[in-house]
Amino acid sequence: MHHIIYISTAVTHFTDIELKELLVTSRNYNLKESITGVLFYNDRCFLQAIEGDEKNVRSLYTRIKNNKNHKGIITLFDEKIDSRKYPEWSMAYQDLSLTDLVIPKGYDNLLNRNFTESDLNNYSLKVRVFIKSFFP
């Protein structure tokens, strides 16, 4: 099992429709490739943790790095892990209206909640550190 955690900046702000498309496309790809993780988006900034078979994770990360929608990609962690921390793909968006969307399994509207220490314990230590700095 392997994971990569990175940050990047979107070239432009994503619209609600673009975020929905990203969610659906990513979810379908990740299910097919047995990749799990979590994606945070806030004001053009992304923080993502992806995990799974090393070959699949590296292949996805190469696709991400070649995607023209973001720049300034910085790899924070690229390492073997004992087991998956995120059994389902989850994405969080700020100010995204979900009233007209079908919400796929694994969606977690993280930005619209106030994190308690108990909530944060559901995430790996590395991601908890970033949640605290990414969403003060």
Order of alpha helices (4+ residues) and beta strands (2+ residues): beta-alpha-beta-beta-alpha-beta-beta-alpha-alpha
